Structure formats: structure tokens, C-alpha cells
Amino acid sequence: MMESSPQETQHIPWDEYIQNKLLSSECGLTGVALLTKKGVCVYSHGTLANNEKQDWDLLIKLFSDSDEGAVSKLSLLVDDTSVQFQPIKTTLASVYGVCIGNTHRLVACSFPLGVLVCINEPPVPMSSAVKIVEEFCARIRI
């Protein structure tokens, strides 16, 4: 009888994983941030790199269970410019938003311990970004 060896777990640095699975995909993502449920940014890359905790607080509130979760507009720094997003679709686990002029789109997904925030820009349709980000999030939730 042959003894089976336990499968080795492959560990990839987070930055490399983000680069390979999100930023290198052709979904027009220009910024990524990973937040704790308390609104603390533990990782950021690209156009979302300069936001402060107070910038993330409203976004985190979108995923709260209370009526206070109803947010009509949300401002984030995108490449050091304040961009105001209006949520266009909100579910228990995701929020999609656009800004005036549709120059930037927001895709955010909630996890048990945090939130992944991504920025998508034209000419790539938002639907392409949503598909890639949601598939990425599904892999992380497993």
C-alpha cells in the first residue's frame, strides 16, 4: 500500500497574487485596496494608494447590517484626485459604483474579515471588471 503525502500548499506573496490575478487581467483595473472591517487599509496598489482611514469609513458602512448602511455617495482619492462615486448596485457582498462622466468605476466585495476595493477605468466595460473581481473574491472566500 502506497502512503499518500499531504498536498503542499503553495504560498504566493499577496502583491504577486494581486498582480497575477487582478491587475494583469484585461479588465481595466487601475487600483486595488484591501481593508479590514474597521476601515484600516492593509494593502493598496495603483490609483487607490493614497486614501486615509476616513476615506474608507463610508465604504465600510455600505456593508453594515444597519439602516445607516444606506449611502448615496462616496468619495475616494483616485490618483490623488477626489472622485465621488454613486453606488448603482448593492448586494450583501458587493457594491458597484460609478462617478460623474463614468471615468472611474468602483467594484467592492465584502469578506468575513474585510473588503476588497477595485477601480476600473474605460475603455474596458465595468461588466468585465465585475466578472474578474467577483471570480477573484469567490476564490478568496473558499
C-alpha positions as CSV (number, residue, x, y, z in Angstrom):
1,M,0.0,0.0,0.0
2,M,1.4,3.3,-1.0
3,E,1.4,6.1,1.5
4,S,-0.1,9.4,0.3
5,S,1.7,12.5,1.0
6,P,-0.1,15.6,2.1
7,Q,-0.5,18.2,-0.7
8,E,1.9,21.0,-0.4
9,T,0.3,24.4,-0.1
10,Q,1.8,26.9,-2.4
11,H,2.3,30.3,-0.8
12,I,2.4,33.3,-3.1
13,P,3.1,36.8,-1.8
14,W,-0.1,38.9,-1.8
15,D,1.4,41.6,-4.1
16,E,2.3,38.9,-6.7
17,Y,-1.1,37.3,-6.3
18,I,-2.9,40.6,-6.9
19,Q,-0.7,41.4,-9.9
20,N,-1.3,38.0,-11.5
21,K,-5.0,37.6,-10.8
22,L,-6.3,41.1,-10.9
23,L,-4.0,43.7,-12.4
24,S,-2.7,41.6,-15.2
25,S,-6.1,40.6,-16.3
26,E,-7.6,42.7,-19.1
27,C,-10.4,44.2,-17.0
28,G,-9.1,47.7,-16.8
29,L,-8.3,47.7,-13.1
30,T,-6.0,50.5,-12.1
31,G,-6.3,50.4,-8.3
32,V,-6.8,47.8,-5.6
33,A,-7.1,48.1,-1.8
34,L,-7.8,45.5,0.9
35,L,-9.4,46.8,4.1
36,T,-10.3,45.4,7.5
37,K,-13.9,45.6,8.6
38,K,-12.7,48.5,10.8
39,G,-11.7,50.5,7.7
40,V,-7.9,50.1,8.1
41,C,-6.1,49.6,4.7
42,V,-3.8,46.7,4.9
43,Y,-2.8,46.7,1.2
44,S,-3.1,49.2,-1.6
45,H,-1.8,49.4,-5.1
46,G,-2.1,51.8,-8.0
47,T,-4.7,54.6,-8.1
48,L,-6.0,53.8,-4.6
49,A,-2.7,54.0,-2.8
50,N,-3.2,57.4,-1.1
51,N,-6.6,57.1,0.7
52,E,-6.7,57.5,4.5
53,K,-8.9,55.6,7.0
54,Q,-11.6,58.3,7.0
55,D,-11.8,57.8,3.2
56,W,-12.7,54.1,3.7
57,D,-15.2,54.6,6.5
58,L,-18.3,55.3,4.3
59,L,-17.4,52.4,2.0
60,I,-17.2,50.0,5.0
61,K,-20.6,51.4,6.1
62,L,-22.1,50.2,2.8
63,F,-21.7,46.6,4.1
64,S,-23.2,47.2,7.5
65,D,-26.4,45.5,8.6
66,S,-28.0,48.7,9.9
67,D,-30.1,51.2,8.1
68,E,-27.0,53.5,8.3
69,G,-25.5,51.4,5.5
70,A,-27.6,53.4,3.0
71,V,-25.0,55.7,1.5
72,S,-25.9,57.8,-1.6
73,K,-22.4,59.0,-2.5
74,L,-18.9,58.1,-1.5
75,S,-15.6,60.0,-2.1
76,L,-12.3,58.3,-2.6
77,L,-8.9,59.5,-3.8
78,V,-8.1,58.1,-7.2
79,D,-4.6,59.2,-8.3
80,D,-4.7,61.9,-5.6
81,T,-7.9,63.4,-7.0
82,S,-11.2,63.2,-5.0
83,V,-13.7,61.2,-7.0
84,Q,-17.3,60.9,-5.9
85,F,-18.9,57.6,-6.6
86,Q,-22.6,56.8,-6.6
87,P,-23.5,53.2,-5.8
88,I,-25.5,51.8,-8.6
89,K,-25.9,48.2,-7.2
90,T,-25.5,47.0,-3.7
91,T,-25.8,43.4,-2.5
92,L,-24.9,41.7,0.8
93,A,-21.4,41.0,-0.5
94,S,-20.8,43.6,-3.3
95,V,-21.1,47.2,-4.2
96,Y,-20.7,48.7,-7.7
97,G,-20.5,52.4,-8.3
98,V,-19.8,55.0,-11.0
99,C,-18.6,58.6,-10.9
100,I,-20.0,61.5,-13.0
101,G,-18.7,61.2,-16.5
102,N,-18.1,57.4,-16.0
103,T,-14.3,57.9,-15.9
104,H,-13.9,55.6,-12.9
105,R,-15.9,52.7,-11.7
106,L,-15.9,51.1,-8.2
107,V,-16.2,47.4,-7.5
108,A,-16.1,46.4,-3.8
109,C,-16.6,42.9,-2.3
110,S,-17.0,42.0,1.3
111,F,-15.3,39.1,3.1
112,P,-15.8,37.9,6.7
113,L,-12.8,39.9,7.8
114,G,-12.5,42.7,5.3
115,V,-13.4,44.4,2.0
116,L,-11.6,44.3,-1.4
117,V,-11.9,47.6,-3.3
118,C,-11.0,47.9,-7.0
119,I,-11.1,50.8,-9.5
120,N,-11.9,50.1,-13.2
121,E,-11.4,52.6,-16.0
122,P,-12.6,52.9,-19.6
123,P,-12.4,51.7,-22.3
124,V,-12.9,48.3,-20.6
125,P,-16.6,47.8,-19.7
126,M,-17.5,47.7,-16.0
127,S,-19.1,44.3,-16.6
128,S,-15.6,42.8,-17.4
129,A,-14.1,44.2,-14.2
130,V,-17.1,42.9,-12.1
131,K,-16.7,39.4,-13.5
132,I,-12.9,39.2,-12.8
133,V,-13.2,40.8,-9.3
134,E,-16.2,38.6,-8.3
135,E,-14.3,35.4,-9.5
136,F,-11.2,36.6,-7.6
137,C,-13.3,37.1,-4.5
138,A,-15.0,33.7,-4.8
139,R,-11.6,32.1,-4.8
140,I,-10.6,34.0,-1.7
141,R,-13.8,33.2,0.2
142,I,-13.2,29.4,-0.2
